[in-house]
Amino acid sequence: MTPFSTVRARAEARKGGPEALAALLPPAPDRTALSALPDDRVLAEMAKRVFSAGFVWRVIEAKWPGFEEVFLGFDPTRLVFEPDEFWEVAGRDERIVRNGAKILSVRANARFVVEVAKAHGSFGRFLADRPSSDEIGLLDDLAKRGSRLGGATGQMFLRFVGWDGFVTSRDVVACLRDAGLDLPDEVKSKRDLAAVQAQFDRWHAETGLPYAHLSRICAMSIGENHGEPEDD
C-alpha cells in the first residue's frame, strides 16, 4: 500500500505547498467539545443532514431558521411528547421542506437521542467515547437505531458534529484505490467499509494525524483540483 507521505506530498503539490494545504484543513476534532455538545444541536445536525441528502444544501441552509422554529429548537425531550397532530401540521408548514418521511425522521431521531442520552449522559458523550478506529461500528449504530442516518448521511452527520472520522466521498475512494485498495467506485458493503477503516487505521498509525485530516488530504490528492476538498 502507498504510504501516506506519498499521498500528502501529492496533495501539497496540487494545493501550492505544505502551508497552503494546511490552510485548507479544518481544526483538529476536539472530543472534549464533542462531549459537551447539547442534545438539541445533535438532533438539529441529524435533521440537517437528513434533509440535505439528495437535495441542494444551500436551500436547506437558507430555510434553516424556519426548521428551528417548526421543530421547537430541536429539543428532543419536547419533541418526543408532541402528538401526531404536531407532525401533521409540520408536514404542511412552508417554512421547511415538506417531505413527510424526513419530517417523521425528526420524531424518530428525537427518541433515539433521548434514549442514548439516558444511557450515556448525553449523545455527545456517547460519540466522544467511540474511538475513530470503530467508525464502522458507530455508523452501524446510527443506521440501525436512528432514522435515515445510514450511508453517507451518517458519515456527514459525524463530520459536521466534529467526530473524528473519514468520509467515503468520490475523491476519497479514488485516492484509496490509487493507493492500492481494491474497492468499487462506491463503498457501501460492510466488507469494503472494513477495508477503508483498516487503511485509515494504518495511515493514522503512520502519521498520528486525525482521521478527518487524513480523509481531507486524501481527497485533495486526486481527481479534479477543487478549491475545497470534496469529502464533505
LOKOLMI-884264 format. One record per residue (C-alpha): residue number from 1; x, y, z; residue in three letters; chain. Coordinates in steps of 0.2 Angstrom, whole numbers. Example, Ala and Ser with C-alpha at 12.3 -4.5 7.8 and 13.67 -1.06 7.14 Angstrom:
// LOKOLMI-884264
+-----+-------+-------+-------+------+-----+
! seq !    xx !    yy !    zz ! type ! mol !
+-----+-------+-------+-------+------+-----+
!   1 !    62 !   -22 !    39 !  ALA !   A !
!   2 !    68 !    -5 !    36 !  SER !   A !
+-----+-------+-------+-------+------+-----+
END
This chain:
// LOKOLMI-884264
+-----+-------+-------+-------+------+-----+
! seq !    xx !    yy !    zz ! type ! mol !
+-----+-------+-------+-------+------+-----+
!   1 !     0 !     0 !     0 !  MET !   A !
!   2 !     6 !    18 !    -4 !  THR !   A !
!   3 !    12 !    27 !    12 !  PRO !   A !
!   4 !     3 !    42 !    17 !  PHE !   A !
!   5 !    18 !    53 !    15 !  SER !   A !
!   6 !    16 !    50 !    -4 !  THR !   A !
!   7 !    -2 !    55 !    -3 !  VAL !   A !
!   8 !     2 !    70 !     7 !  ARG !   A !
!   9 !    16 !    76 !    -5 !  ALA !   A !
!  10 !     4 !    74 !   -20 !  ARG !   A !
!  11 !    -9 !    85 !   -11 !  ALA !   A !
!  12 !     4 !    98 !    -6 !  GLU !   A !
!  13 !    10 !    99 !   -24 !  ALA !   A !
!  14 !    -8 !   101 !   -30 !  ARG !   A !
!  15 !   -13 !   114 !   -17 !  LYS !   A !
!  16 !     3 !   125 !   -18 !  GLY !   A !
!  17 !    14 !   118 !    -4 !  GLY !   A !
!  18 !    13 !   112 !    14 !  PRO !   A !
!  19 !     6 !   129 !    21 !  GLU !   A !
!  20 !    -7 !   130 !     8 !  ALA !   A !
!  21 !   -13 !   113 !    11 !  LEU !   A !
!  22 !   -13 !   115 !    30 !  ALA !   A !
!  23 !   -24 !   131 !    27 !  ALA !   A !
!  24 !   -37 !   120 !    19 !  LEU !   A !
!  25 !   -39 !   108 !    34 !  LEU !   A !
!  26 !   -52 !   111 !    47 !  PRO !   A !
!  27 !   -47 !   112 !    66 !  PRO !   A !
!  28 !   -42 !    96 !    73 !  ALA !   A !
!  29 !   -58 !    87 !    81 !  PRO !   A !
!  30 !   -60 !    90 !    99 !  ASP !   A !
!  31 !   -68 !    76 !   109 !  ARG !   A !
!  32 !   -70 !    87 !   124 !  THR !   A !
!  33 !   -80 !    99 !   114 !  ALA !   A !
!  34 !   -90 !    85 !   106 !  LEU !   A !
!  35 !   -94 !    78 !   124 !  SER !   A !
!  36 !  -101 !    95 !   129 !  ALA !   A !
!  37 !  -112 !    96 !   113 !  LEU !   A !
!  38 !  -130 !    99 !   118 !  PRO !   A !
!  39 !  -143 !    86 !   113 !  ASP !   A !
!  40 !  -153 !    99 !   104 !  ASP !   A !
!  41 !  -138 !   103 !    92 !  ARG !   A !
!  42 !  -135 !    84 !    89 !  VAL !   A !
!  43 !  -153 !    82 !    84 !  LEU !   A !
!  44 !  -153 !    98 !    73 !  ALA !   A !
!  45 !  -137 !    91 !    64 !  GLU !   A !
!  46 !  -146 !    75 !    61 !  MET !   A !
!  47 !  -161 !    84 !    54 !  ALA !   A !
!  48 !  -150 !    95 !    43 !  LYS !   A !
!  49 !  -140 !    80 !    36 !  ARG !   A !
!  50 !  -156 !    70 !    33 !  VAL !   A !
!  51 !  -165 !    85 !    24 !  PHE !   A !
!  52 !  -149 !    89 !    14 !  SER !   A !
!  53 !  -147 !    71 !     7 !  ALA !   A !
!  54 !  -152 !    72 !   -11 !  GLY !   A !
!  55 !  -156 !    90 !   -10 !  PHE !   A !
!  56 !  -147 !   107 !   -14 !  VAL !   A !
!  57 !  -138 !   111 !     3 !  TRP !   A !
!  58 !  -139 !   129 !     1 !  ARG !   A !
!  59 !  -158 !   128 !     0 !  VAL !   A !
!  60 !  -158 !   119 !    17 !  ILE !   A !
!  61 !  -146 !   132 !    24 !  GLU !   A !
!  62 !  -157 !   146 !    18 !  ALA !   A !
!  63 !  -173 !   139 !    26 !  LYS !   A !
!  64 !  -164 !   133 !    42 !  TRP !   A !
!  65 !  -171 !   147 !    54 !  PRO !   A !
!  66 !  -188 !   140 !    49 !  GLY !   A !
!  67 !  -183 !   122 !    53 !  PHE !   A !
!  68 !  -178 !   128 !    70 !  GLU !   A !
!  69 !  -194 !   137 !    73 !  GLU !   A !
!  70 !  -205 !   122 !    67 !  VAL !   A !
!  71 !  -196 !   109 !    77 !  PHE !   A !
!  72 !  -195 !   119 !    93 !  LEU !   A !
!  73 !  -177 !   122 !    93 !  GLY !   A !
!  74 !  -174 !   103 !    91 !  PHE !   A !
!  75 !  -176 !   100 !   109 !  ASP !   A !
!  76 !  -178 !    81 !   109 !  PRO !   A !
!  77 !  -186 !    80 !   126 !  THR !   A !
!  78 !  -200 !    91 !   120 !  ARG !   A !
!  79 !  -202 !    83 !   103 !  LEU !   A !
!  80 !  -204 !    65 !   109 !  VAL !   A !
!  81 !  -220 !    71 !   118 !  PHE !   A !
!  82 !  -228 !    80 !   103 !  GLU !   A !
!  83 !  -244 !    72 !    97 !  PRO !   A !
!  84 !  -247 !    66 !    79 !  ASP !   A !
!  85 !  -256 !    82 !    76 !  GLU !   A !
!  86 !  -240 !    92 !    78 !  PHE !   A !
!  87 !  -231 !    82 !    65 !  TRP !   A !
!  88 !  -246 !    83 !    53 !  GLU !   A !
!  89 !  -245 !   102 !    55 !  VAL !   A !
!  90 !  -226 !   102 !    52 !  ALA !   A !
!  91 !  -229 !    92 !    36 !  GLY !   A !
!  92 !  -239 !   107 !    29 !  ARG !   A !
!  93 !  -228 !   121 !    35 !  ASP !   A !
!  94 !  -220 !   131 !    21 !  GLU !   A !
!  95 !  -205 !   137 !    32 !  ARG !   A !
!  96 !  -197 !   120 !    29 !  ILE !   A !
!  97 !  -195 !   107 !    15 !  VAL !   A !
!  98 !  -211 !    97 !    16 !  ARG !   A !
!  99 !  -205 !    79 !    14 !  ASN !   A !
! 100 !  -216 !    68 !    25 !  GLY !   A !
! 101 !  -204 !    54 !    28 !  ALA !   A !
! 102 !  -190 !    66 !    33 !  LYS !   A !
! 103 !  -201 !    76 !    44 !  ILE !   A !
! 104 !  -205 !    60 !    53 !  LEU !   A !
! 105 !  -187 !    55 !    54 !  SER !   A !
! 106 !  -185 !    70 !    66 !  VAL !   A !
! 107 !  -198 !    62 !    78 !  ARG !   A !
! 108 !  -189 !    45 !    77 !  ALA !   A !
! 109 !  -172 !    53 !    80 !  ASN !   A !
! 110 !  -178 !    63 !    94 !  ALA !   A !
! 111 !  -182 !    47 !   103 !  ARG !   A !
! 112 !  -165 !    40 !    98 !  PHE !   A !
! 113 !  -156 !    55 !   105 !  VAL !   A !
! 114 !  -166 !    54 !   121 !  VAL !   A !
! 115 !  -163 !    35 !   123 !  GLU !   A !
! 116 !  -144 !    37 !   121 !  VAL !   A !
! 117 !  -143 !    52 !   132 !  ALA !   A !
! 118 !  -151 !    42 !   146 !  LYS !   A !
! 119 !  -139 !    29 !   144 !  ALA !   A !
! 120 !  -123 !    39 !   142 !  HIS !   A !
! 121 !  -127 !    56 !   150 !  GLY !   A !
! 122 !  -128 !    65 !   133 !  SER !   A !
! 123 !  -127 !    60 !   114 !  PHE !   A !
! 124 !  -111 !    70 !   113 !  GLY !   A !
! 125 !  -103 !    59 !   127 !  ARG !   A !
! 126 !  -109 !    44 !   118 !  PHE !   A !
! 127 !  -100 !    50 !   102 !  LEU !   A !
! 128 !   -84 !    56 !   111 !  ALA !   A !
! 129 !   -82 !    39 !   119 !  ASP !   A !
! 130 !   -81 !    30 !   102 !  ARG !   A !
! 131 !   -64 !    28 !    95 !  PRO !   A !
! 132 !   -60 !    33 !    77 !  SER !   A !
! 133 !   -55 !    15 !    74 !  SER !   A !
! 134 !   -73 !    10 !    76 !  ASP !   A !
! 135 !   -81 !    21 !    64 !  GLU !   A !
! 136 !   -89 !     6 !    55 !  ILE !   A !
! 137 !   -97 !     1 !    72 !  GLY !   A !
! 138 !  -103 !    18 !    75 !  LEU !   A !
! 139 !  -111 !    20 !    58 !  LEU !   A !
! 140 !  -120 !     4 !    60 !  ASP !   A !
! 141 !  -127 !    10 !    76 !  ASP !   A !
! 142 !  -133 !    26 !    68 !  LEU !   A !
! 143 !  -141 !    16 !    53 !  ALA !   A !
! 144 !  -150 !     3 !    65 !  LYS !   A !
! 145 !  -155 !    14 !    79 !  ARG !   A !
! 146 !  -158 !    31 !    70 !  GLY !   A !
! 147 !  -169 !    35 !    56 !  SER !   A !
! 148 !  -162 !    39 !    39 !  ARG !   A !
! 149 !  -144 !    40 !    46 !  LEU !   A !
! 150 !  -137 !    26 !    36 !  GLY !   A !
! 151 !  -123 !    28 !    22 !  GLY !   A !
! 152 !  -116 !    45 !    18 !  ALA !   A !
! 153 !  -129 !    54 !    28 !  THR !   A !
! 154 !  -122 !    46 !    44 !  GLY !   A !
! 155 !  -104 !    50 !    39 !  GLN !   A !
! 156 !  -109 !    68 !    36 !  MET !   A !
! 157 !  -118 !    69 !    52 !  PHE !   A !
! 158 !  -102 !    63 !    61 !  LEU !   A !
! 159 !   -91 !    75 !    51 !  ARG !   A !
! 160 !  -102 !    90 !    55 !  PHE !   A !
! 161 !  -104 !    87 !    74 !  VAL !   A !
! 162 !   -85 !    86 !    75 !  GLY !   A !
! 163 !   -82 !    67 !    77 !  TRP !   A !
! 164 !   -65 !    62 !    70 !  ASP !   A !
! 165 !   -68 !    50 !    55 !  GLY !   A !
! 166 !   -67 !    48 !    37 !  PHE !   A !
! 167 !   -79 !    51 !    23 !  VAL !   A !
! 168 !   -80 !    39 !     8 !  THR !   A !
! 169 !   -83 !    53 !    -5 !  SER !   A !
! 170 !   -79 !    50 !   -23 !  ARG !   A !
! 171 !   -62 !    58 !   -22 !  ASP !   A !
! 172 !   -58 !    49 !    -5 !  VAL !   A !
! 173 !   -62 !    32 !   -14 !  VAL !   A !
! 174 !   -52 !    37 !   -29 !  ALA !   A !
! 175 !   -37 !    40 !   -18 !  CYS !   A !
! 176 !   -39 !    24 !    -8 !  LEU !   A !
! 177 !   -40 !    14 !   -25 !  ARG !   A !
! 178 !   -25 !    23 !   -31 !  ASP !   A !
! 179 !   -16 !    19 !   -15 !  ALA !   A !
! 180 !   -19 !     0 !   -19 !  GLY !   A !
! 181 !   -35 !    -4 !   -10 !  LEU !   A !
! 182 !   -47 !   -15 !   -20 !  ASP !   A !
! 183 !   -63 !    -5 !   -20 !  LEU !   A !
! 184 !   -78 !    -2 !   -31 !  PRO !   A !
! 185 !   -82 !    16 !   -36 !  ASP !   A !
! 186 !   -95 !    17 !   -22 !  GLU !   A !
! 187 !   -91 !    10 !    -5 !  VAL !   A !
! 188 !  -107 !     3 !     3 !  LYS !   A !
! 189 !  -104 !   -15 !     9 !  SER !   A !
! 190 !   -98 !   -19 !    26 !  LYS !   A !
! 191 !   -83 !   -28 !    18 !  ARG !   A !
! 192 !   -77 !   -13 !     8 !  ASP !   A !
! 193 !   -80 !    -1 !    23 !  LEU !   A !
! 194 !   -70 !   -13 !    34 !  ALA !   A !
! 195 !   -56 !   -11 !    21 !  ALA !   A !
! 196 !   -57 !     8 !    21 !  VAL !   A !
! 197 !   -57 !     8 !    40 !  GLN !   A !
! 198 !   -41 !    -3 !    41 !  ALA !   A !
! 199 !   -32 !     8 !    29 !  GLN !   A !
! 200 !   -36 !    24 !    38 !  PHE !   A !
! 201 !   -31 !    15 !    54 !  ASP !   A !
! 202 !   -14 !    11 !    46 !  ARG !   A !
! 203 !   -12 !    29 !    40 !  TRP !   A !
! 204 !   -16 !    36 !    57 !  HIS !   A !
! 205 !    -3 !    24 !    65 !  ALA !   A !
! 206 !    10 !    30 !    52 !  GLU !   A !
! 207 !     6 !    49 !    54 !  THR !   A !
! 208 !    -3 !    52 !    70 !  GLY !   A !
! 209 !   -15 !    64 !    60 !  LEU !   A !
! 210 !   -33 !    65 !    64 !  PRO !   A !
! 211 !   -44 !    54 !    53 !  TYR !   A !
! 212 !   -53 !    69 !    47 !  ALA !   A !
! 213 !   -37 !    77 !    41 !  HIS !   A !
! 214 !   -32 !    60 !    33 !  LEU !   A !
! 215 !   -48 !    60 !    24 !  SER !   A !
! 216 !   -47 !    78 !    18 !  ARG !   A !
! 217 !   -29 !    77 !    12 !  ILE !   A !
! 218 !   -33 !    60 !     3 !  CYS !   A !
! 219 !   -47 !    69 !    -6 !  ALA !   A !
! 220 !   -36 !    84 !   -11 !  MET !   A !
! 221 !   -23 !    72 !   -18 !  SER !   A !
! 222 !   -33 !    66 !   -33 !  ILE !   A !
! 223 !   -46 !    70 !   -45 !  GLY !   A !
! 224 !   -52 !    87 !   -51 !  GLU !   A !
! 225 !   -42 !   100 !   -42 !  ASN !   A !
! 226 !   -56 !   108 !   -32 !  HIS !   A !
! 227 !   -54 !   124 !   -22 !  GLY !   A !
! 228 !   -61 !   115 !    -7 !  GLU !   A !
! 229 !   -59 !    96 !    -3 !  PRO !   A !
! 230 !   -73 !    85 !   -10 !  GLU !   A !
! 231 !   -75 !    74 !     5 !  ASP !   A !
! 232 !   -90 !    84 !    13 !  ASP !   A !
+-----+-------+-------+-------+------+-----+
END
